[in-house]
Amino acid sequence: MAPTLLAKLIIFTAFFLLQVWASESAAARTSLMADRHQQWMAEVGRTYKDATNMAPRFKIFKANAAFIDAFNAAGNRSYTLAINEFADLTNEEFLSTRTGLDMGSHSHRNSSSSFMYADVADAPASVDWRTKGAVTDVKNQGHCRSCWAFSAVAATEGINQLTTRDLVSLSEQELIDCDNTQSLGCRGGYPDKAFQYIADNNGLSPDSDYIYEATDGSCSPERATSRAGKISGYENVPANDEAALMKAVANQPVSVVIDAGGAGFRFHNSGVFTGECGTEMNHAVTVVGYGESSDGIKYWLVKNSWGTGWGEDGYVRIQRESGNVEGLCGIAKWASYPVA
């Protein structure tokens, strides 16, 4: 039976009201997101030249916020995400400024095959070098692709403290400016090349003498008024061997490289990271411990160089023994450490 005129009118009215409601709801959501964006801008100190410049950034912010909200609402992972200072960047933009591993010139490992911790048989169940006084405060590489320098420096600060009992914050800027035969400064580099520079140059300056500027500069020996963090060289951890990595970390902080390309990693907030990531190595960090979470997930304790507003006050716990031969995010693929 064909619908009556009244029935058609009711259907049309209902459809019209539904469209109005949907439009109003979308407008309300956009307004709420705009308020959220403004609040975020105030919190992180973000400004834009004008409305034309802000519009595409707001669009990216909305997409990232929706991804984070949906992830957390699902509630089915061991970690959470949060909006941070990177929320108005695409993943490609973020990786192009906040990582810095120069894998192009590092297709082969170039140090000896010696591994001084091969015979370690009594590694403790958990280690946190922060509690031993061997880890400086979390630093921030800014828009310079200098993660390689921060990773090497953190490992060197650690072995220096273990050797001398004196924790000295060392200069990443000296590596950026002066290690120009081995690295590309703010265009990328590799931690083991940085270790070689430190060994060849009788250590590094304290960063209070050679202050970090997050940009490429000319090497300035006059700023290097004192030397600390002296090492004799470095060794590599056997590749793709988390047991070997554990032996090394049980004895000192270790430089590692990872794939930080997943959006979930960029917005990490808390919990043990078990997320999707590959082994396209693009970022260098420092393992400063390991342990097991209260819910039974084994992890690596990793110091990053994205400031304290990221992750767990600048740190991330990355799942250990994930079943990947290279370790989650490739963490066991290219590990190295300085030798006192």
C-alpha positions as CSV (number, residue, x, y, z in Angstrom):
1,M,0.0,0.0,0.0
2,A,1.4,3.4,-1.0
3,P,2.0,5.7,2.0
4,T,-0.6,8.4,2.6
5,L,0.1,12.1,2.3
6,L,0.3,12.3,6.1
7,A,2.7,9.5,6.4
8,K,4.9,11.1,3.7
9,L,4.8,14.4,5.6
10,I,5.8,12.7,8.9
11,I,8.7,10.9,7.2
12,F,9.9,14.1,5.5
13,T,9.6,16.1,8.8
14,A,11.5,13.4,10.7
15,F,14.2,13.3,8.1
16,F,14.5,17.1,8.1
17,L,14.7,17.2,11.9
18,L,17.4,14.5,11.8
19,Q,19.4,16.5,9.3
20,V,19.1,19.6,11.5
21,W,20.1,17.7,14.6
22,A,23.1,16.2,12.8
23,S,24.2,19.6,11.5
24,E,23.8,21.2,15.0
25,S,25.7,18.3,16.6
26,A,28.5,18.6,14.1
27,A,28.7,22.3,14.7
28,A,28.8,21.7,18.5
29,R,31.6,19.1,18.1
30,T,33.5,21.6,15.9
31,S,33.0,24.3,18.5
32,L,34.2,22.1,21.3
33,M,37.2,21.0,19.3
34,A,38.0,24.7,18.5
35,D,37.9,25.4,22.3
36,R,40.1,22.4,22.9
37,H,42.6,23.7,20.3
38,Q,42.7,27.1,21.8
39,Q,43.3,25.7,25.3
40,W,46.1,23.5,23.9
41,M,47.7,26.5,22.1
42,A,47.8,28.3,25.4
43,E,49.2,25.3,27.3
44,V,52.1,24.7,24.9
45,G,52.6,28.3,23.8
46,R,51.7,27.7,20.2
47,T,51.0,30.7,18.0
48,Y,50.2,31.1,14.3
49,K,50.8,34.0,11.9
50,D,47.2,34.4,11.1
51,A,43.9,32.5,10.5
52,T,45.0,31.2,7.2
53,N,48.0,29.6,8.8
54,M,46.0,28.2,11.7
55,A,43.3,26.5,9.6
56,P,45.4,23.6,8.3
57,R,47.0,23.2,11.7
58,F,43.5,23.0,13.3
59,K,42.5,20.4,10.8
60,I,45.5,18.2,11.7
61,F,44.9,18.8,15.4
62,K,41.3,17.6,15.0
63,A,42.4,14.4,13.3
64,N,45.1,13.7,15.9
65,A,42.7,14.4,18.8
66,A,40.1,12.1,17.3
67,F,42.7,9.3,16.9
68,I,43.8,9.7,20.5
69,D,40.2,9.9,21.9
70,A,39.2,6.7,19.9
71,F,42.3,4.8,21.0
72,N,41.8,5.6,24.7
73,A,38.0,5.0,24.6
74,A,38.7,1.5,23.3
75,G,40.5,0.7,26.5
76,N,42.0,-2.5,25.3
77,R,45.7,-1.7,25.4
78,S,48.4,-1.6,28.1
79,Y,49.1,2.0,27.4
80,T,47.4,5.3,26.9
81,L,47.9,8.3,24.5
82,A,47.5,12.0,25.2
83,I,47.5,15.2,23.2
84,N,51.0,16.8,23.5
85,E,53.0,19.6,21.9
86,F,53.2,17.6,18.6
87,A,49.4,17.5,18.1
88,D,49.3,20.0,15.2
89,L,51.9,18.1,13.1
90,T,51.4,15.3,10.7
91,N,53.5,12.2,11.4
92,E,55.7,12.9,8.5
93,E,56.4,16.5,9.8
94,F,57.1,15.2,13.2
95,L,59.6,12.5,12.1
96,S,61.4,15.1,9.8
97,T,62.2,17.3,12.8
98,R,62.2,15.2,16.0
99,T,64.2,12.1,15.1
100,G,67.5,12.1,13.3
101,L,69.1,8.7,12.8
102,D,71.3,8.7,9.7
103,M,71.0,5.1,8.6
104,G,72.0,5.9,5.1
105,S,75.7,5.9,6.0
106,H,75.4,3.1,8.5
107,S,74.5,0.0,6.5
108,H,77.2,-2.1,8.3
109,R,78.5,-2.1,11.8
110,N,82.0,-0.9,12.0
111,S,83.4,-1.9,15.4
112,S,84.9,-5.1,16.7
113,S,82.8,-8.1,17.6
114,S,83.9,-8.0,21.2
115,F,81.2,-7.9,23.8
116,M,82.5,-7.6,27.4
117,Y,79.2,-8.7,29.0
118,A,78.9,-12.0,27.1
119,D,79.6,-14.1,30.2
120,V,77.3,-12.1,32.6
121,A,75.2,-14.8,34.3
122,D,73.6,-12.9,37.2
123,A,71.7,-10.0,35.7
124,P,69.1,-8.8,38.2
125,A,65.4,-9.1,37.5
126,S,65.1,-5.3,37.3
127,V,67.4,-2.3,36.9
128,D,66.8,1.5,37.0
129,W,69.9,3.5,36.6
130,R,68.0,6.7,37.6
131,T,67.9,5.4,41.2
132,K,71.7,4.8,41.1
133,G,72.4,8.4,40.2
134,A,73.6,7.6,36.7
135,V,71.0,9.5,34.6
136,T,70.7,13.2,34.1
137,D,67.4,15.0,33.7
138,V,65.4,14.5,30.5
139,K,66.5,16.9,27.8
140,N,64.8,18.2,24.6
141,Q,66.4,18.1,21.2
142,G,63.8,20.6,19.8
143,H,63.6,20.9,16.0
144,C,67.2,19.7,15.5
145,R,67.5,16.1,14.2
146,S,70.0,15.3,16.9
147,C,68.6,12.3,18.7
148,W,71.9,10.5,17.9
149,A,73.8,13.0,20.0
150,F,71.4,12.8,23.0
151,S,71.4,9.0,22.9
152,A,75.2,8.8,22.9
153,V,75.5,11.5,25.5
154,A,73.1,9.8,27.9
155,A,75.0,6.6,27.7
156,T,78.3,8.4,28.2
157,E,76.9,10.3,31.2
158,G,76.0,7.0,32.7
159,I,79.3,5.2,32.3
160,N,81.1,8.4,33.5
161,Q,79.1,8.4,36.7
162,L,79.6,4.7,37.3
163,T,83.3,5.2,36.8
164,T,83.9,8.5,38.7
165,R,80.8,8.7,40.9
166,D,80.2,12.2,39.5
167,L,77.1,12.8,37.3
168,V,78.0,15.5,34.8
169,S,75.5,16.7,32.1
170,L,77.4,16.6,28.9
171,S,77.2,18.7,25.7
172,E,75.2,17.5,22.8
173,Q,75.9,20.7,21.0
174,E,79.6,20.0,20.9
175,L,78.9,16.8,19.0
176,I,76.6,18.6,16.6
177,D,79.2,21.3,15.9
178,C,82.4,19.4,16.1
179,D,81.7,15.8,15.0
180,N,81.3,17.0,11.4
181,T,83.5,14.3,9.9
182,Q,81.3,11.6,11.4
183,S,77.8,13.1,11.5
184,L,75.5,15.6,9.8
185,G,74.6,17.7,12.9
186,C,71.0,18.7,12.9
187,R,70.5,16.6,9.7
188,G,71.2,13.3,11.5
189,G,73.9,11.1,12.8
190,Y,74.6,7.8,14.6
191,P,75.4,7.2,18.3
192,D,78.5,4.9,17.8
193,K,80.1,7.6,15.6
194,A,79.5,10.0,18.4
195,F,81.2,7.6,20.8
196,Q,84.2,7.5,18.6
197,Y,84.4,11.3,18.6
198,I,84.2,11.4,22.4
199,A,87.0,8.8,22.7
200,D,89.2,10.6,20.1
201,N,88.7,14.0,21.8
202,N,89.3,13.2,25.4
203,G,85.7,13.4,26.4
204,L,83.1,16.1,26.0
205,S,82.4,19.5,27.5
206,P,79.8,19.9,30.2
207,D,76.7,21.3,28.6
208,S,76.9,24.3,31.0
209,D,80.1,25.3,29.1
210,Y,78.9,24.3,25.6
211,I,75.2,25.1,25.8
212,Y,72.6,23.4,23.6
213,E,71.2,25.6,20.8
214,A,69.2,23.1,18.7
215,T,70.9,24.3,15.5
216,D,74.0,23.6,13.5
217,G,77.0,25.8,14.5
218,S,80.7,26.1,14.0
219,C,83.0,24.1,16.3
220,S,84.1,26.4,19.1
221,P,87.1,24.9,21.0
222,E,87.1,28.1,23.2
223,R,83.8,27.0,24.7
224,A,85.2,23.6,25.7
225,T,87.0,24.9,28.8
226,S,86.9,21.6,30.6
227,R,86.5,17.9,29.7
228,A,84.4,15.2,31.2
229,G,82.8,11.9,30.2
230,K,86.1,10.4,29.0
231,I,85.8,7.0,27.3
232,S,88.2,4.7,25.5
233,G,85.8,3.5,22.8
234,Y,82.6,1.6,22.4
235,E,81.3,-1.9,21.8
236,N,78.2,-3.2,20.0
237,V,75.6,-5.5,21.6
238,P,75.1,-8.6,19.5
239,A,72.3,-7.8,17.1
240,N,68.7,-9.0,17.6
241,D,69.5,-10.5,21.0
242,E,67.4,-9.1,23.8
243,A,69.2,-11.4,26.3
244,A,72.5,-9.8,25.4
245,L,70.9,-6.3,25.6
246,M,69.7,-7.2,29.1
247,K,73.2,-8.2,30.2
248,A,74.6,-4.9,28.9
249,V,71.9,-2.7,30.5
250,A,72.4,-4.6,33.8
251,N,75.8,-3.0,33.8
252,Q,75.3,0.5,32.3
253,P,72.9,2.6,30.2
254,V,73.0,1.6,26.5
255,S,72.3,3.5,23.3
256,V,69.7,1.9,21.0
257,V,67.9,2.8,17.9
258,I,64.2,2.3,17.2
259,D,61.3,2.8,14.8
260,A,59.4,5.8,16.3
261,G,57.2,6.2,13.2
262,G,53.9,5.0,14.7
263,A,51.4,7.7,15.7
264,G,50.8,5.8,18.9
265,F,54.4,6.3,19.9
266,R,54.4,10.0,19.1
267,F,51.5,10.5,21.5
268,H,52.5,8.0,24.2
269,N,51.3,9.0,27.7
270,S,51.5,6.1,30.2
271,G,51.8,2.4,30.5
272,V,54.0,-0.2,28.8
273,F,54.1,0.5,25.1
274,T,53.1,-2.6,23.1
275,G,52.0,-0.8,20.0
276,E,52.4,-1.4,16.3
277,C,55.8,-0.4,15.0
278,G,58.3,-1.8,12.5
279,T,62.0,-1.8,12.2
280,E,62.5,1.2,9.9
281,M,65.1,2.7,12.3
282,N,64.8,6.4,12.5
283,H,65.3,7.5,16.1
284,A,68.0,7.0,18.8
285,V,67.3,6.7,22.5
286,T,68.9,5.3,25.6
287,V,67.9,2.2,27.6
288,V,68.4,3.1,31.3
289,G,66.8,0.0,32.8
290,Y,64.3,-2.8,32.5
291,G,61.7,-4.5,34.7
292,E,58.2,-5.9,34.8
293,S,55.0,-3.9,35.2
294,S,52.4,-4.6,37.8
295,D,50.3,-6.4,35.2
296,G,53.1,-8.7,34.2
297,I,54.5,-7.1,31.0
298,K,58.3,-7.1,30.8
299,Y,59.7,-3.8,29.6
300,W,62.8,-1.7,28.7
301,L,63.0,1.6,30.5
302,V,63.9,4.2,27.8
303,K,65.0,7.8,28.1
304,N,63.9,9.9,25.2
305,S,64.9,13.4,24.1
306,W,61.5,15.0,23.5
307,G,61.2,16.8,26.8
308,T,59.2,15.9,29.9
309,G,55.8,16.6,28.4
310,W,56.1,13.4,26.3
311,G,55.4,9.9,27.7
312,E,56.0,9.2,31.3
313,D,57.9,12.4,32.2
314,G,60.1,12.0,29.1
315,Y,60.5,8.2,29.4
316,V,58.8,5.2,27.8
317,R,58.6,1.6,28.9
318,I,58.8,-0.5,25.7
319,Q,57.7,-4.1,25.8
320,R,60.6,-6.5,26.3
321,E,60.4,-10.1,25.0
322,S,57.6,-9.2,22.6
323,G,58.3,-12.2,20.3
324,N,59.9,-10.1,17.6
325,V,63.5,-11.3,17.0
326,E,64.7,-7.6,16.7
327,G,62.7,-6.5,19.7
328,L,59.7,-4.3,19.7
329,C,60.3,-1.3,17.4
330,G,63.7,-2.9,16.6
331,I,65.1,-2.0,20.0
332,A,67.6,-4.9,20.0
333,K,68.8,-4.4,16.4
334,W,71.6,-1.7,16.8
335,A,72.5,-1.3,20.4
336,S,75.9,0.0,21.5
337,Y,77.6,1.4,24.6
338,P,80.7,3.4,25.6
339,V,83.7,1.7,27.2
340,A,85.4,3.6,30.1
